[in-house]
Amino acid sequence: MKNIKYLLLSAVLIGFTACNDEEDFEDLLDNPTSEVILPELTTGSADFSNYVAVGASFTAGFTDGGLFIASQENSFPNILANKFANIGSSTFTQPLMNDNFGGLILGGNPVINPMTGQRELTERLVFGGSGPVPLQSLNPAAMSTTDFALNNPTGPFNNLGIPGAKSFHLLAPGYGNLLNFPAAANPYAIRVTGNTPNASILDLAVAQNPTFFTLSEVGGNDVLGYATTGGDGTNPITPTSTFDASLNALVTGLTANGAKGVIGNLPNITSLSHFTTVPYNPVPLDATNAAALNQGYALYNGGIQQALAALNGTGLFTAEEAAARTITFAAGSNNAMVIIDETLTDLGAINSAFAGIPKYRQATAEDLFVLPLSALIPQGYGTQIPLEDKWVLIPQEQDEIATATQAYNTSISAIANSNGLALVDLNSILEQASTTGITFDAYNMNTNLVSGGLVSLDGIHLTARGYALMANSFFKAIDATYGTNFEASGNLAKAGDYPTNYSPALQ
């Protein structure tokens, strides 16, 4: 296969300086003075004849809070596979959803969380004019038809991306067994296991005897669950030892028959717009409301001052902490929210007289807030209702996430090097996108919600264009490690071929 591109620069320059009329200029365009013939695409030392992708949400193509046909078709493994097909790759199969609504149902009914009574696995988000809104708010008839009890597709599947899967889940027998749902099974895993419901995701991959694989965002959900629950302890970070054992088992299994592959490391997820969109001080107040709130916190503030007076000089409670814990509001548009911070001094443990004083403080720019909070602020959350741990990542919790991510990435780099695998530094890519932005063809993409072009409407997963950028980073890593020439032969994904959002009318 040859791709031919014409360099018209010299012709255009000559045309501007030497053409006497329009006919001469058109003649130059029709007869360029030089051409560049790109090399044929070559496989190098890799064999793409049977490609399998293992991972979590990014591998599946999850976007806008859901998985649907269009998002799966624009998943980064499918983008890779379409180029692999140019050099002999076999068909790349995916467990396609039934529609473009996203979401899942069970036995013909919505999935209800028994603890909250709320529906889960809902349809995708769409742009509502000012921000993300549920699809059904613009299209009330939209309801998922993908039933993971009644109409699962038949495998085997080359794309084994399982949204929500942690590292050790990919090794767990029965993770795709309907009988284990909801306690120990994942509905997306149920959809790929077919007639072997107790097979692990790794088992399903190895059974296909892949010649090439991608292993991506393994470990992402091991910290993401902790982050999206505000570090409240209900979804703890996976210990590094558990992650290391899982990663080693995955790579050992995938490379057992000599397959080559590429592995991606983990970005610092707190740079994603799910955690950076809601500011710490978003509360607008007039003088009347500010005065009412101050009156409501007067008793609490008085207790803080009493504690300081009683404990002053003991070193057990400082004036600095007392100031940080004092709640004040003023007329204006930038009032900081009130949060509950369990790291603050337990005054009741020092003196039982202060046992009733809660651990309140107002937020600072160092705190991060989860995106769903934005809908609750107008209801008094952060003002009359102090924010529980699940809504906020305080600096200590952010440090825990960063420490775990760094440890995971150290392990990923080591295992990639020891097995001769290509390595994609997704961490650096996201860091660049979240600071200066990252250029992709004619576009500068960043992590801003809605407008940034990289991160989808859920604030965590990528847009189709973001997945194309991710695919290109994999192509470049494959070129560097295995001697292929996807970049040099013009076989990278083009930004303009992939959207940044999907229409509410897409069905």
C-alpha positions as CSV (number, residue, x, y, z in Angstrom):
1,M,0.0,0.0,0.0
2,K,1.3,3.4,-0.9
3,N,0.1,6.8,0.2
4,I,1.1,9.7,-2.1
5,K,1.1,13.3,-0.9
6,Y,2.0,16.3,-3.0
7,L,4.1,19.1,-1.7
8,L,2.7,22.2,-3.4
9,L,4.7,24.8,-1.5
10,S,7.3,25.3,-4.2
11,A,4.7,25.5,-6.9
12,V,2.6,28.0,-5.0
13,L,5.7,30.2,-4.3
14,I,6.6,30.2,-8.0
15,G,3.0,30.9,-8.9
16,F,2.8,34.0,-6.8
17,T,6.1,35.4,-8.2
18,A,6.0,34.3,-11.8
19,C,2.4,33.6,-12.9
20,N,1.1,36.1,-15.4
21,D,-2.5,35.0,-15.4
22,E,-4.9,32.6,-13.7
23,E,-4.3,29.9,-16.4
24,D,-0.6,29.7,-15.5
25,F,-1.4,29.3,-11.8
26,E,-4.0,26.6,-12.4
27,D,-1.4,24.7,-14.6
28,L,1.0,24.8,-11.7
29,L,-1.6,23.3,-9.3
30,D,-2.3,20.5,-11.8
31,N,1.3,19.7,-12.4
32,P,3.2,19.9,-9.0
33,T,6.9,20.1,-9.2
34,S,7.6,17.4,-6.6
35,E,5.9,14.6,-4.8
36,V,6.6,12.6,-1.7
37,I,5.9,8.9,-1.8
38,L,5.3,7.5,1.7
39,P,6.6,4.1,2.5
40,E,4.4,1.0,2.6
41,L,3.1,0.1,6.0
42,T,5.2,-2.7,7.5
43,T,4.8,-5.0,10.5
44,G,8.3,-4.8,11.8
45,S,8.8,-7.6,14.3
46,A,5.1,-7.6,15.4
47,D,2.4,-10.0,14.2
48,F,-1.0,-8.3,14.2
49,S,-2.9,-11.3,12.7
50,N,-4.8,-11.9,16.0
51,Y,-5.1,-8.8,18.1
52,V,-6.8,-8.9,21.5
53,A,-7.4,-5.8,23.8
54,V,-7.7,-6.3,27.5
55,G,-8.5,-3.4,29.9
56,A,-11.3,-1.4,31.4
57,S,-13.5,1.5,30.4
58,F,-11.2,3.2,27.9
59,T,-10.6,-0.1,26.2
60,A,-14.3,-0.7,25.8
61,G,-14.9,2.9,24.4
62,F,-17.0,4.1,27.4
63,T,-17.9,7.8,26.9
64,D,-20.4,10.3,28.1
65,G,-21.3,8.1,31.1
66,G,-22.2,5.1,28.9
67,L,-21.3,2.5,26.4
68,F,-23.1,2.4,23.0
69,I,-22.5,1.3,19.5
70,A,-21.0,4.5,18.2
71,S,-18.7,4.8,21.2
72,Q,-17.5,1.2,20.7
73,E,-16.9,1.8,17.1
74,N,-14.6,4.7,18.1
75,S,-12.9,2.8,20.9
76,F,-9.1,3.1,20.7
77,P,-8.7,-0.7,20.2
78,N,-11.1,-0.5,17.2
79,I,-9.1,2.4,15.8
80,L,-5.9,0.4,16.1
81,A,-7.6,-2.7,14.6
82,N,-8.7,-0.8,11.5
83,K,-5.1,0.1,10.8
84,F,-3.8,-3.4,11.7
85,A,-6.2,-4.7,9.0
86,N,-4.0,-3.0,6.4
87,I,-1.2,-5.5,7.2
88,G,-3.0,-8.7,7.7
89,S,-5.0,-8.5,11.0
90,S,-8.0,-10.7,11.2
91,T,-11.5,-9.4,12.0
92,F,-11.7,-7.5,15.3
93,T,-14.9,-8.3,17.1
94,Q,-16.5,-6.3,19.9
95,P,-19.5,-7.0,22.2
96,L,-21.6,-4.3,20.6
97,M,-24.5,-2.9,22.5
98,N,-28.0,-3.0,21.1
99,D,-28.4,0.7,20.5
100,N,-26.9,4.1,20.8
101,F,-28.8,5.1,24.0
102,G,-26.2,3.5,26.3
103,G,-27.1,2.0,29.6
104,L,-28.2,-1.5,30.5
105,I,-31.3,-3.2,31.7
106,L,-31.8,-6.6,33.4
107,G,-34.7,-9.0,32.6
108,G,-36.6,-6.2,30.8
109,N,-36.4,-3.8,33.7
110,P,-34.1,-1.0,34.8
111,V,-31.4,-1.9,37.3
112,I,-32.2,-0.5,40.7
113,N,-29.6,-0.1,43.5
114,P,-31.2,-1.9,46.5
115,M,-29.3,0.4,48.9
116,T,-30.4,3.7,47.4
117,G,-33.5,2.8,45.4
118,Q,-32.0,4.7,42.5
119,R,-31.6,3.4,39.0
120,E,-28.1,2.4,37.9
121,L,-26.5,1.8,34.5
122,T,-28.5,4.6,33.0
123,E,-28.4,6.0,29.4
124,R,-25.6,8.3,28.2
125,L,-25.2,12.0,28.9
126,V,-25.7,14.6,26.2
127,F,-25.0,18.4,25.9
128,G,-28.0,20.3,27.1
129,G,-27.0,23.8,26.0
130,S,-25.0,24.8,29.1
131,G,-23.7,21.4,30.3
132,P,-24.2,17.7,30.5
133,V,-27.7,16.4,31.0
134,P,-29.2,12.9,30.9
135,L,-30.3,11.8,27.4
136,Q,-33.8,11.2,28.6
137,S,-34.2,14.9,29.6
138,L,-34.0,15.7,25.8
139,N,-35.3,12.4,24.5
140,P,-37.9,11.0,27.0
141,A,-38.4,7.9,24.9
142,A,-34.8,6.9,25.0
143,M,-34.4,3.7,27.0
144,S,-31.7,1.1,26.7
145,T,-32.6,-2.2,25.0
146,T,-29.4,-3.9,26.0
147,D,-30.4,-6.6,28.4
148,F,-27.5,-8.4,30.0
149,A,-29.7,-11.2,31.1
150,L,-31.6,-11.8,27.9
151,N,-29.7,-10.7,24.8
152,N,-26.0,-10.9,25.2
153,P,-24.0,-11.4,22.0
154,T,-22.0,-14.5,21.2
155,G,-18.2,-14.4,21.5
156,P,-15.3,-14.8,21.4
157,F,-14.5,-11.1,21.4
158,N,-11.3,-9.4,20.6
159,N,-12.2,-6.3,22.7
160,L,-12.3,-7.4,26.3
161,G,-12.6,-4.0,27.8
162,I,-14.7,-4.2,31.0
163,P,-16.0,-0.8,32.3
164,G,-15.5,-0.7,36.1
165,A,-13.1,-3.6,36.3
166,K,-10.2,-3.3,38.7
167,S,-6.9,-5.1,38.1
168,F,-7.8,-8.2,40.1
169,H,-11.3,-8.4,38.6
170,L,-9.7,-9.3,35.3
171,L,-8.4,-12.5,36.9
172,A,-11.5,-13.4,38.9
173,P,-13.5,-16.5,37.9
174,G,-17.2,-15.8,37.8
175,Y,-16.8,-12.1,37.3
176,G,-19.0,-12.6,34.2
177,N,-21.5,-15.0,35.7
178,L,-25.0,-13.6,36.0
179,L,-25.6,-15.7,39.1
180,N,-23.0,-13.6,40.9
181,F,-24.6,-10.2,40.1
182,P,-24.6,-7.8,41.7
183,A,-22.3,-8.8,44.5
184,A,-19.4,-10.3,42.5
185,A,-20.1,-9.9,38.8
186,N,-20.0,-7.0,36.3
187,P,-22.8,-6.7,33.7
188,Y,-20.3,-5.8,31.0
189,A,-18.2,-8.9,31.9
190,I,-21.4,-11.0,31.8
191,R,-21.9,-9.8,28.2
192,V,-18.6,-11.2,27.0
193,T,-18.3,-14.6,28.8
194,G,-20.8,-16.4,26.6
195,N,-21.0,-20.2,27.3
196,T,-18.2,-20.0,29.8
197,P,-19.6,-17.8,32.6
198,N,-17.0,-18.7,35.1
199,A,-14.0,-17.9,32.8
200,S,-12.0,-14.9,33.9
201,I,-11.4,-12.1,31.4
202,L,-7.8,-13.2,31.2
203,D,-9.0,-16.8,30.4
204,L,-11.1,-15.4,27.5
205,A,-8.1,-13.5,26.1
206,V,-5.6,-16.4,26.4
207,A,-8.1,-18.8,24.8
208,Q,-7.9,-16.9,21.6
209,N,-4.1,-17.4,21.4
210,P,-3.4,-13.7,20.5
211,T,-0.4,-12.7,18.5
212,F,-0.6,-9.1,19.7
213,F,-2.4,-7.4,22.6
214,T,-3.0,-4.1,24.3
215,L,-3.2,-3.9,28.1
216,S,-4.5,-0.5,29.1
217,E,-5.7,1.5,32.1
218,V,-5.2,-1.6,34.3
219,G,-5.2,-0.1,37.8
220,G,-7.2,3.0,36.8
221,N,-10.4,1.8,38.6
222,D,-8.2,0.7,41.5
223,V,-7.9,4.4,42.4
224,L,-10.8,5.8,40.5
225,G,-13.4,4.2,42.8
226,Y,-11.7,5.8,45.8
227,A,-11.6,9.2,44.0
228,T,-15.2,9.3,42.8
229,T,-16.5,8.5,46.3
230,G,-14.4,11.3,47.7
231,G,-12.1,9.0,49.6
232,D,-14.8,8.2,52.1
233,G,-13.6,4.6,52.6
234,T,-16.4,2.8,50.8
235,N,-14.3,2.0,47.8
236,P,-10.7,1.8,49.0
237,I,-7.5,2.0,46.9
238,T,-6.2,-1.4,45.9
239,P,-2.9,-2.3,47.7
240,T,0.1,-2.1,45.5
241,S,1.0,-5.7,46.3
242,T,-2.4,-6.8,44.9
243,F,-2.0,-4.7,41.9
244,D,1.5,-6.0,41.2
245,A,0.3,-9.6,41.5
246,S,-2.6,-9.0,39.1
247,L,-0.4,-7.1,36.6
248,N,2.2,-9.9,36.6
249,A,-0.5,-12.6,36.1
250,L,-2.0,-10.6,33.2
251,V,1.2,-10.1,31.3
252,T,2.4,-13.6,32.0
253,G,-0.8,-15.1,30.6
254,L,-0.9,-12.8,27.5
255,T,2.8,-13.4,26.6
256,A,2.9,-17.1,27.3
257,N,2.7,-18.1,23.6
258,G,5.1,-15.4,22.5
259,A,2.6,-12.6,21.8
260,K,4.0,-9.0,21.7
261,G,2.0,-6.1,23.0
262,V,1.8,-2.6,24.3
263,I,0.8,-1.4,27.8
264,G,-0.4,2.0,28.9
265,N,0.4,3.5,32.2
266,L,-2.1,5.5,34.4
267,P,-2.8,9.2,34.3
268,N,-3.2,11.3,37.4
269,I,-7.0,11.0,37.5
270,T,-7.5,14.1,39.7
271,S,-6.5,16.2,36.7
272,L,-9.7,15.1,34.9
273,S,-12.6,17.4,34.7
274,H,-14.8,15.2,37.0
275,F,-12.6,16.6,39.8
276,T,-11.7,20.1,38.5
277,T,-15.0,21.5,37.2
278,V,-16.8,22.3,40.5
279,P,-14.9,25.2,42.2
280,Y,-14.4,25.4,46.0
281,N,-16.2,28.7,46.2
282,P,-19.2,28.6,43.8
283,V,-21.9,30.0,46.2
284,P,-23.5,33.3,45.3
285,L,-25.2,35.1,48.2
286,D,-27.0,38.4,48.8
287,A,-26.6,40.2,52.1
288,T,-29.8,38.7,53.6
289,N,-28.8,35.1,52.8
290,A,-25.3,35.6,54.0
291,A,-26.5,37.0,57.3
292,A,-28.9,34.1,57.7
293,L,-26.1,31.6,57.2
294,N,-23.8,33.4,59.6
295,Q,-26.5,33.3,62.2
296,G,-27.0,29.6,61.6
297,Y,-23.3,28.9,62.2
298,A,-23.0,31.4,65.2
299,L,-23.3,28.7,67.8
300,Y,-20.8,26.5,66.1
301,N,-18.3,29.4,65.8
302,G,-18.8,30.2,69.4
303,G,-17.9,26.7,70.4
304,I,-14.7,26.9,68.4
305,Q,-13.7,30.0,70.2
306,Q,-14.5,28.5,73.6
307,A,-12.3,25.5,72.7
308,L,-9.5,27.7,71.7
309,A,-9.7,29.7,74.9
310,A,-9.7,26.5,77.0
311,L,-6.9,24.8,75.1
312,N,-4.7,27.8,74.3
313,G,-1.1,27.2,75.1
314,T,-1.4,23.4,75.3
315,G,-0.5,22.8,71.6
316,L,-3.5,20.6,71.3
317,F,-5.6,23.1,69.4
318,T,-4.0,26.1,67.7
319,A,-5.3,29.5,66.6
320,E,-4.5,28.6,63.0
321,E,-6.8,25.6,63.1
322,A,-9.5,27.6,64.9
323,A,-9.4,30.2,62.2
324,A,-9.6,27.5,59.5
325,R,-12.6,26.0,61.2
326,T,-14.5,29.3,61.6
327,I,-17.4,29.6,59.1
328,T,-18.2,33.0,57.6
329,F,-20.2,34.1,54.6
330,A,-20.5,37.4,52.8
331,A,-22.6,39.0,50.1
332,G,-21.0,38.2,46.7
333,S,-20.5,35.4,44.2
334,N,-17.5,33.5,45.6
335,N,-18.3,32.0,49.0
336,A,-16.4,28.9,49.9
337,M,-18.4,25.8,50.7
338,V,-18.5,24.1,54.1
339,I,-17.1,20.6,54.3
340,I,-16.6,17.9,56.9
341,D,-12.9,17.2,57.3
342,E,-12.2,14.1,59.4
343,T,-8.5,15.0,59.6
344,L,-9.3,18.0,61.9
345,T,-8.7,17.7,65.6
346,D,-11.3,15.7,67.5
347,L,-12.0,18.3,70.2
348,G,-14.2,15.9,72.1
349,A,-11.3,13.5,72.5
350,I,-9.4,16.2,74.3
351,N,-12.2,17.5,76.5
352,S,-15.6,16.0,76.7
353,A,-17.1,19.5,77.0
354,F,-16.4,20.0,73.3
355,A,-17.7,16.6,72.1
356,G,-20.5,18.3,70.2
357,I,-18.3,20.5,68.0
358,P,-18.3,19.0,64.5
359,K,-15.2,18.9,62.2
360,Y,-16.4,21.7,59.9
361,R,-14.2,24.0,57.8
362,Q,-14.6,26.0,54.7
363,A,-13.1,24.7,51.5
364,T,-9.9,26.0,50.0
365,A,-8.5,26.0,46.4
366,E,-6.6,22.8,47.4
367,D,-9.8,20.8,47.8
368,L,-11.3,19.0,44.8
369,F,-15.0,18.2,44.4
370,V,-16.7,15.5,42.4
371,L,-18.8,16.5,39.4
372,P,-22.2,15.3,40.6
373,L,-22.1,17.8,43.4
374,S,-22.8,20.6,40.9
375,A,-26.5,19.7,40.7
376,L,-26.9,19.8,44.5
377,I,-25.3,23.2,45.3
378,P,-28.5,25.1,44.5
379,Q,-30.3,22.8,47.0
380,G,-28.1,24.1,49.9
381,Y,-25.3,21.6,49.8
382,G,-22.1,23.3,50.9
383,T,-24.0,26.0,52.8
384,Q,-26.9,24.8,55.0
385,I,-25.8,21.2,54.5
386,P,-22.0,20.7,55.1
387,L,-20.5,18.4,52.6
388,E,-19.8,14.8,53.6
389,D,-16.5,13.1,52.7
390,K,-18.0,11.5,49.6
391,W,-18.3,14.9,47.8
392,V,-14.7,16.2,48.3
393,L,-11.1,15.0,47.9
394,I,-9.1,16.8,50.5
395,P,-5.3,17.2,49.9
396,Q,-4.5,14.2,52.0
397,E,-6.8,12.0,49.9
398,Q,-5.3,13.4,46.7
399,D,-1.9,12.5,48.0
400,E,-3.0,8.9,48.6
401,I,-4.3,8.7,45.0
402,A,-1.1,10.2,43.6
403,T,1.1,7.8,45.7
404,A,-0.8,4.7,44.5
405,T,-0.8,5.9,40.9
406,Q,3.0,6.4,41.0
407,A,3.5,3.0,42.5
408,Y,1.3,1.3,39.9
409,N,3.2,3.2,37.1
410,T,6.5,2.1,38.5
411,S,5.3,-1.5,38.3
412,I,3.9,-1.0,34.8
413,S,7.2,0.4,33.5
414,A,9.2,-2.4,35.1
415,I,7.1,-5.2,33.6
416,A,7.0,-3.6,30.2
417,N,10.8,-3.3,30.1
418,S,11.4,-6.8,31.4
419,N,9.0,-8.3,28.8
420,G,10.1,-6.2,25.9
421,L,6.6,-4.6,25.6
422,A,5.9,-1.2,24.2
423,L,4.9,1.4,26.8
424,V,2.6,4.4,26.4
425,D,3.0,7.2,28.9
426,L,-0.6,8.2,29.2
427,N,0.3,10.0,32.5
428,S,2.4,12.6,30.6
429,I,-0.2,13.0,27.9
430,L,-2.9,13.9,30.4
431,E,-0.5,16.2,32.3
432,Q,0.2,18.1,29.2
433,A,-3.5,18.2,28.2
434,S,-4.5,19.5,31.7
435,T,-1.9,22.3,31.7
436,T,-0.9,23.7,28.3
437,G,-3.2,21.6,26.2
438,I,-2.2,19.1,23.6
439,T,-2.2,19.5,19.8
440,F,-3.9,17.0,17.6
441,D,-3.8,18.0,14.0
442,A,-5.5,21.3,13.8
443,Y,-7.0,21.1,17.3
444,N,-5.7,22.1,20.7
445,M,-7.3,19.8,23.2
446,N,-7.5,20.1,27.0
447,T,-9.3,18.5,29.9
448,N,-12.0,21.2,30.3
449,L,-15.5,19.8,30.6
450,V,-17.6,20.2,27.3
451,S,-15.2,22.6,25.6
452,G,-11.9,20.9,25.9
453,G,-12.5,18.2,23.3
454,L,-10.5,15.5,25.1
455,V,-12.7,14.4,28.0
456,S,-16.3,13.4,27.5
457,L,-19.4,14.7,29.4
458,D,-18.9,12.4,32.4
459,G,-15.7,14.2,33.2
460,I,-13.6,11.0,33.3
461,H,-13.7,9.1,30.0
462,L,-12.5,10.3,26.6
463,T,-14.4,11.7,23.6
464,A,-14.1,9.8,20.3
465,R,-11.4,12.3,19.3
466,G,-9.7,11.7,22.6
467,Y,-9.6,8.0,21.9
468,A,-8.2,8.7,18.5
469,L,-5.4,10.7,20.1
470,M,-4.9,7.8,22.5
471,A,-4.7,5.3,19.6
472,N,-2.0,7.4,18.0
473,S,0.1,7.3,21.1
474,F,-0.2,3.5,20.9
475,F,0.8,3.5,17.2
476,K,3.9,5.6,18.0
477,A,4.9,3.3,20.9
478,I,4.5,0.3,18.6
479,D,6.7,1.9,16.0
480,A,9.4,2.7,18.5
481,T,9.5,-0.8,20.0
482,Y,8.7,-3.2,17.1
483,G,10.0,-1.3,14.0
484,T,6.6,-0.7,12.4
485,N,6.0,2.6,10.6
486,F,2.4,3.6,11.3
487,E,3.4,7.2,11.7
488,A,5.9,7.4,8.8
489,S,3.5,5.7,6.4
490,G,0.6,8.1,7.2
491,N,-1.4,5.6,9.1
492,L,-2.2,7.6,12.2
493,A,-5.8,8.5,13.1
494,K,-7.0,11.9,11.9
495,A,-8.6,14.2,14.4
496,G,-11.3,15.5,12.0
497,D,-12.6,11.9,11.5
498,Y,-13.8,11.7,15.2
499,P,-16.4,13.8,17.0
500,T,-16.2,15.4,20.4
501,N,-19.9,14.8,21.2
502,Y,-22.8,12.7,20.0
503,S,-26.2,14.1,19.1
504,P,-29.2,13.4,21.4
505,A,-30.9,12.1,18.2
506,L,-28.4,9.3,17.8
507,Q,-30.3,6.0,18.3
